[in-house]
């Protein structure tokens, strides 16, 4: 009987240790790189805020097409703006936050194409601010300024 209890305690200890190792590996190897990227993104945002003397800001999207670009919502003189900037914290474009019209672009994209669970991000395409509407099969780039369709990219479907 005593041997059985000792064996059960040893088994529970090993299982507990194994669970601890799995949780530790998930935290360090899966979410670790994402935490590093978020930290770097925040540093670039802070550099941009300091460089242009903006009061405060938060990252709205991170977009990578040929280069990495960011879009942040910043406060300038008691008004909210969207600011597109690059890795060097250089502002590329600035627009009042009120001009952000996600619902119109989503409706326009869904009327023109069949989209399954579409998502939308802001970015830069050919030095122009854009809305990127995408799902698992297609990417649509719309001009932020004119709301016109700029390009369509069909993703390769792998079976």
N, C-alpha and C positions, 0 to 999 in steps of 0.2 A: 504494500500500500504506500509506504513511504517512497519507494522507488518511482511509483507512478506519479505522485505529486511532484517530485523533483523533476521528472521528465516533462510534465505539463508546464511547470514554471519555466524550464529551460526553453521549451517550444514557444511559449508566449513571449519570452524575452527576445528570442530570435525574430519572431514575427513583428514585434514592436520595433526592433532595430531595422528590419527591412522596410517597414512603413516609413520610418524616419528618413531612411536613405532615399526612398522614392520621392517624398515631399521635398527634401533638400535639393535633389537633382532637378525637379520641376522648377523650383524657385531660381536656382542658379543657371541652368542651361537653357531653359525655355523663356522665362520672363526676363532674365538677366540682360540679353542683348537689346530687348525692347526698352528696358529701363535706361540703358546707356544711350540709345538713340533719342529717347525723350529728353534726357538730360542735355544732350548736345543741341537738340532743337530749341530747348529753352534758353541755352546760352546764346545762340544766334539771335533769338528774339530779343533778349536783354541787350545785346550789342546794338541792334537796330533801334530799340527804344531810346537808348542813351545817345546814339549818333544823331537822331533826328529830334531829340528832346520831347518825345511823346510821353504822356502821363502814365498810361498803363496799357497793357495789351494781353491778348490770349491768342494762341495759334488756332486757326480755323481749319486749315488743311495743309498737307504736305504733298507736293506733286512732283513726280520725277518723269520728265520726258526730255532726253538728251542731257539735261541738267536738273538739279534739285531746286525747286522753288517752294516758297512758303506763302501762305496767306494768313494774315492776322487781323483781328478786330482790335483797333486801337482807339483811344480817346484823345481827341485833339480839340482843345478849346471848347470843352463841354459838348462836343458832337462826336458820334461814333463813325469811324471810317473803316473800310477794308483796305489793307495795304498788302500789295504783292511785293515780295523781296526775294533776293537770292542768298546763296551761302555766304557772300561777303557782306551781308546786311545792307545791301544797296537797294533802295526802294525803286521798283520798276513802274508801278502804277498805284494810284490812290483813288478811291471812290467812296462817296457817302454810303454808309451801311444801308440806308433806305433804298438804294438802287438794287440791292440783292433780292432777286426774284426767283427763288428755287422752284416754286410751284408752277409758274408759267413755263419754265424750261422743261420740267418733267412732263407736263401735259403736252407740250409741243413734241417732245421726243416720243412719247407713247402714241401720239396720233400718227406719226410718220413711220414708226418701227414697232415691231413686236418685242417688248422687253419683259423679261422675267425678273421680278424683284430689283428694279433699277436703283442705283445709288448715284449720288452726285457729289463732286468735289470741285473746288476752284483751282485753277492753275494758270500756266503760261504756255502758249503755243505760238511759235513764230513771233515772239516779242509782243504778243497781244494777250490780255487777260481773257480767260475762258471759263466756261462751265464744262466739266467733263461728266457726261451721263454714261453709265456703263452697267452692264450685267455680265453674266458668264460668257456671252457669245459676241458682244458688240461694244464698241466704244464710240460715242458721238461727242464731237467737240463743237460747242456753240460759243460764238463771240459774246463776251460779257457786255460789250458796248452796244452791239446791234441786235443781239439775240439770233443771228443767222447761223445756220449750220456751216461749219468750216471744213470738217472732215469726218469720215466714217472709217472705222477700222474693224474688220471682222476677225475675231480671234479664232485661232485654229482649234478645232474640237478633236480631242484625242479619245479614242475608244479603248 
